[in-house]
């Protein structure tokens, strides 16, 4: 199947592959050598037939591109799943619970970027719009539900995140989810284009059991909340079932290597 990569962490991909192959390739050379015989005249105008050898050699040098590296990585880990910790998940309900930390997994799921994460992303333009409304409200003497202190905190969080995102994936299980951070420099599409049915490959970094919950802004790799604020949020918990700013167990947090369709 030809893959359309929506996200590919190329630095992690290179590290994984070089560990398995004992180094990294810079290029691949493909040589095609053919030989044969033919007939012809010995001298111009002569009718004396002769035989001569003919040899053609074609050399093609190809760059070792990230998609090619990914295909090679999957071939290697699937060939020795014990060494690599590779699991192509078919049934999350039975296969997720025993997975060790560090396992490299492939799972099909429906992912989305939570609305709170989209709102904080600088590229969304939402923060700019709220600030503009706040300025308009000040001009006409009407205040918005969000005050200056809250607006400053939201802006600070957005700056700390940069262009990074968090995605949550709903698997075939009625309970289990997956979640992870996406680094902006490895994203190939916009946040809106990520939503939908995809294949995800990544390493398990943490497991949440049923009843556990964790703020998305405190996920590994995106822990941008001050410790005191994080503890305060975790003590209060989600505001309700519809609060999508939290990851609720049972769930796997993963270091995402690739997302593709």
C-alpha positions in Angstrom: 0.0 0.0 0.0 1.3 3.4 -0.9 1.4 5.7 2.1 0.4 9.3 2.4 2.3 10.5 5.4 0.5 13.2 7.4 3.3 13.1 10.1 6.7 11.6 10.1 9.3 12.1 12.8 12.4 11.9 10.6 15.0 12.3 13.3 13.5 9.4 15.4 13.1 7.3 12.2 16.8 7.7 11.5 17.8 6.8 15.0 15.6 3.7 15.1 16.9 2.5 11.7 20.5 3.2 12.3 20.3 1.2 15.6 19.0 -1.8 13.7 21.3 -1.5 10.7 24.4 -0.5 12.6 24.7 2.9 10.9 22.8 5.2 8.5 22.8 5.1 4.7 23.3 8.3 2.7 22.4 6.7 -0.7 21.6 3.5 -2.4 23.3 2.3 -5.7 21.5 0.1 -8.1 23.7 -1.4 -10.9 22.3 -3.1 -14.0 25.0 -4.8 -16.1 24.2 -6.7 -19.3 26.4 -8.4 -21.9 25.9 -10.1 -25.2 27.2 -10.7 -28.7 26.4 -9.3 -32.1 27.5 -9.6 -35.8 29.0 -7.1 -38.2 31.4 -6.5 -41.0 35.2 -6.8 -40.4 35.9 -3.6 -42.5 33.7 -1.0 -44.1 32.3 -2.3 -47.4 33.5 -5.8 -46.6 31.1 -8.8 -46.7 33.2 -10.7 -44.1 31.1 -11.3 -41.0 32.7 -11.0 -37.6 31.6 -11.4 -34.0 32.1 -8.8 -31.2 31.2 -8.5 -27.5 28.8 -5.9 -26.2 28.5 -4.8 -22.6 26.2 -2.2 -21.1 26.3 -1.0 -17.6 23.7 1.3 -16.0 24.2 2.7 -12.5 21.4 4.5 -10.6 22.1 6.3 -7.3 19.0 7.0 -5.2 18.8 9.2 -2.0 17.6 7.3 1.1 14.4 9.2 1.6 12.4 9.1 4.8 9.5 7.1 3.3 12.0 4.5 2.0 13.6 4.4 5.5 10.2 3.9 7.1 9.4 0.9 4.8 12.7 -0.6 5.6 12.2 -0.1 9.3 8.8 -1.8 9.3 10.3 -4.8 7.4 13.1 -5.1 9.9 11.0 -4.9 13.1 8.3 -7.3 11.7 11.1 -9.8 10.9 12.2 -9.8 14.6 9.4 -8.6 16.8 11.1 -9.9 20.0 14.2 -7.7 19.4 12.2 -4.6 18.4 9.2 -4.9 20.6 7.0 -4.7 17.5 3.3 -5.3 17.8 0.8 -4.8 14.9 -2.3 -4.3 17.1 -5.5 -6.1 15.9 -7.5 -6.2 19.2 -6.7 -3.3 21.6 -8.8 -4.7 24.4 -6.6 -7.8 24.7 -3.3 -6.5 23.3 -3.0 -3.1 24.9 -3.0 -4.1 28.6 0.2 -6.3 28.5 2.2 -4.0 26.3 5.5 -3.0 28.0 6.9 0.6 27.9 9.0 1.0 24.9 7.0 -1.3 22.7 6.7 -0.1 19.1 3.2 -0.5 17.9 1.0 0.0 14.8 -2.7 0.7 15.4 -5.6 1.9 13.2 -7.7 4.6 14.8 -9.8 7.7 14.3 -7.7 10.7 15.5 -8.6 14.3 16.2 -6.9 17.4 17.6 -8.8 18.4 20.7 -10.5 21.8 20.4 -8.5 23.3 23.3 -5.2 22.3 21.6 -6.4 23.8 18.3 -7.3 27.0 20.1 -3.8 27.4 21.6 -2.0 26.7 18.3 -0.7 30.0 16.9 -1.6 28.9 13.4 -5.3 28.7 14.3 -5.6 32.4 14.6 -8.1 32.0 17.5 -6.0 33.8 20.0 -5.5 36.7 17.7 -9.3 36.9 17.2 -10.0 36.8 21.0 -7.4 39.6 21.5 -9.1 41.7 18.8 -12.5 41.1 20.4 -11.1 42.1 23.8 -9.8 45.4 22.3 -13.1 46.1 20.6 -14.9 45.4 23.9 -12.6 47.8 25.8 -13.3 50.5 23.1 -17.1 50.2 23.5 -17.0 49.6 27.2 -18.0 46.0 27.3 -15.9 43.2 28.7 -15.5 39.7 27.5 -15.9 36.6 29.7 -12.0 36.2 29.6 -10.1 38.8 31.5 -6.6 40.2 30.8 -4.9 37.8 33.1 -6.5 34.8 31.6 -5.8 36.1 28.1 -2.1 36.5 29.0 -2.0 33.0 30.4 -3.5 31.5 27.2 -1.1 33.5 25.1 1.9 32.2 27.2 0.7 28.6 26.9 0.3 29.0 23.1 3.8 30.4 22.8 5.3 27.6 24.9 3.5 25.0 22.6 4.8 26.7 19.5 3.2 24.8 16.6 3.2 21.5 18.4 -0.1 19.6 18.7 -1.6 16.7 20.6 -3.9 14.1 19.0 -6.2 11.6 20.6 -7.1 8.4 18.7 -10.2 6.3 19.2 -9.5 2.7 18.5 -11.8 -0.2 17.7 -12.1 -0.7 21.4 -15.0 0.8 23.2 -12.6 1.9 26.0 -9.0 2.2 24.9 -7.5 5.3 23.4 -4.1 6.4 22.2 -2.6 9.9 22.5 0.6 11.6 21.7 2.4 14.8 20.8 3.1 15.9 17.3 6.2 18.1 16.7 5.5 21.0 14.4 8.7 20.5 12.4 7.6 17.0 11.4 4.0 17.8 10.5 3.1 17.6 6.8 -0.5 18.8 6.9 -2.6 21.2 8.9 -4.4 20.3 12.1 -7.7 20.0 10.3 -6.3 17.5 7.8 -5.2 15.2 10.6 -8.8 14.4 11.7 -10.1 11.0 10.5 -9.2 7.4 10.1 -5.4 6.8 10.0 -2.6 4.4 10.8 -0.4 5.4 13.7 3.1 4.0 14.5 4.8 4.9 17.8 6.5 3.8 21.0 4.5 3.3 24.2 5.6 5.8 26.8 2.9 5.5 29.5 -0.3 3.7 30.3 -3.4 5.2 32.0 -5.7 2.7 33.7 -9.5 3.1 33.9 -10.3 6.0 36.2 -7.0 7.8 35.6 -7.0 11.2 33.9 -4.3 13.6 32.8 -4.4 17.1 31.4 -3.3 17.2 27.7 -0.9 20.1 28.5 0.9 17.8 30.9 1.5 14.9 28.5 5.1 13.8 28.2 7.0 16.0 25.8 4.4 18.8 26.2 4.6 19.4 29.9 4.3 23.2 29.8 2.3 23.7 32.9 4.0 24.9 36.1 4.1 22.0 38.7 1.7 23.8 41.1 -0.8 24.5 38.3 -0.6 21.0 37.1 -1.3 19.5 40.5 -4.2 21.9 41.0 -5.7 20.8 37.7 -5.2 17.1 38.4 -6.8 17.5 41.9 -9.9 19.1 40.3 -10.1 16.7 37.4 -12.2 17.2 34.2 -15.1 19.5 34.3 -17.4 16.9 32.8 -17.7 14.1 30.2 -17.4 16.5 27.3 -14.2 18.1 28.6 -11.7 17.2 25.8 -8.8 19.0 27.4 -8.0 15.7 29.3 -6.9 12.3 28.4 -9.0 9.7 30.3 -8.0 6.1 30.9 -7.8 3.5 29.8 -5.3 4.9 27.3 -1.8 4.6 26.0 0.5 7.6 25.6 2.8 7.1 22.7 5.8 8.8 21.2 4.4 9.0 17.7 6.7 8.1 14.8 4.3 8.3 11.9 0.7 8.9 10.9 -0.4 8.0 7.5 -3.3 7.0 5.3 
